[in-house]
């Protein structure tokens, strides 16, 4: 929903209300669990322009310590890419 904060529309409000309803109903749930191993596990994904609004790619990753979520991010690229190789190159240049 963050990408629509500058120009919100009525259907975005409905989605925000659904998210808030879910959060209120899941207050007893927890992201922290006891685990016997402290392995660091990273999941990463790059989608190649599947956003129908602007055709820009998105890069996401999550980091777990054992079974506990430590951090996550999702970044929309500033330019439109025509291939997955181009997307990965842009991401590599931005992070190195």
Secondary structure, DSSP 8 states (H G I E B T S, - for coil): -GGGSSS--HHHHHHHHHHHHHHHHTTT--S----S---EEEEEEEE-S--TTT---EEEEEEEETTEEEEEEEEE-SS--SSHHHHHHHHHHHH-
